[in-house]
Amino acid sequence: MDSQLNYDAIFSSFKWEFQHAIKTLNFNVHQAFGYMYDEKESVLRSPSLWIRIAAYTALFKCASNYGVPLDHVDKQDPFIMDVKSELLEIFASYDRLLVIEEIPTDFRNMQTDLLLIKEKYGNWAKV
């Protein structure tokens, strides 16, 4: 696994991208979320499942930290519905992966954040 890509580095890059969108590009939080998603798509689509899990955790931690009201958006918004679906798939992948292997050292810092994100957004399956 690439030692440059650990959870802390991934989260820092997502946080920087979100702040850039808000402060420099003058986006609102919804626009910044979409911008961050687009800008970080290569990490979100990484061939490494651990990197993808870390990327989605970072994406939604930023959304939570910056008050992106994802629970209150139009349920007909195809982008939000797709991202919700992707997050639920990531949760399922994480749960399956834990059965067969330990969390790599570079990603252990992610566990607390991931559990918080699962608690906050895990009920989307019922929506």
Backbone hydrogen bonds, N-H to C=O, Kabsch-Sander energy under -0.5 kcal/mol:
donor,donor_aa,acceptor,acceptor_aa,energy
5,L,2,D,-1.3
6,N,4,Q,-1.1
7,Y,106,D,-2.1
10,I,6,N,-2.4
11,F,7,Y,-3.2
12,S,8,D,-2.4
13,S,9,A,-2.1
14,F,10,I,-2.1
15,K,11,F,-2.9
16,W,12,S,-2.5
17,E,13,S,-2.0
18,F,14,F,-2.4
19,Q,15,K,-2.6
20,H,16,W,-2.6
21,A,17,E,-2.1
22,I,18,F,-2.0
23,K,19,Q,-3.2
24,T,20,H,-2.0
25,L,20,H,-1.8
27,F,21,A,-2.7
32,A,28,N,-2.8
33,F,29,V,-2.0
34,G,30,H,-2.1
35,Y,31,Q,-2.8
36,M,32,A,-2.9
37,Y,33,F,-2.3
38,D,34,G,-2.4
39,E,35,Y,-3.0
40,K,36,M,-1.9
41,E,38,D,-1.2
43,V,40,K,-0.8
44,L,40,K,-2.4
45,R,41,E,-1.7
46,S,43,V,-1.5
49,L,47,P,-0.6
52,R,48,S,-2.3
53,I,49,L,-2.7
54,A,50,W,-2.4
55,A,51,I,-2.7
56,Y,52,R,-2.6
57,T,53,I,-2.2
58,A,54,A,-2.6
59,L,55,A,-2.7
60,F,56,Y,-2.3
61,K,57,T,-2.1
62,C,58,A,-2.4
63,A,59,L,-1.9
64,S,60,F,-2.3
65,N,61,K,-3.2
66,Y,62,C,-2.4
67,G,64,S,-1.1
68,V,63,A,-2.9
70,L,68,V,-2.3
72,H,69,P,-1.5
73,V,70,L,-0.8
77,D,74,D,-2.2
81,M,77,D,-2.4
82,D,78,P,-2.3
83,V,79,F,-2.5
84,K,80,I,-2.7
85,S,81,M,-2.2
86,E,82,D,-2.5
87,L,83,V,-2.5
88,L,84,K,-2.4
89,E,85,S,-2.0
90,I,86,E,-2.1
91,F,87,L,-2.5
92,A,88,L,-2.0
93,S,89,E,-2.5
94,Y,90,I,-2.7
95,D,91,F,-2.3
96,R,92,A,-2.3
97,L,93,S,-2.7
98,L,94,Y,-2.2
99,V,95,D,-0.6
99,V,96,R,-0.8
100,I,96,R,-0.7
100,I,97,L,-0.9
101,E,97,L,-2.1
107,F,104,P,-2.3
108,R,105,T,-1.3
110,M,107,F,-1.2
111,Q,108,R,-1.2
113,D,109,N,-0.6
114,L,110,M,-3.0
115,L,111,Q,-2.3
116,L,112,T,-1.9
117,I,113,D,-2.5
118,K,114,L,-2.8
119,E,115,L,-2.1
120,K,116,L,-2.3
121,Y,117,I,-3.2
122,G,118,K,-2.0
124,W,121,Y,-1.8
125,A,122,G,-1.0
126,K,123,N,-1.8
127,V,124,W,-1.5
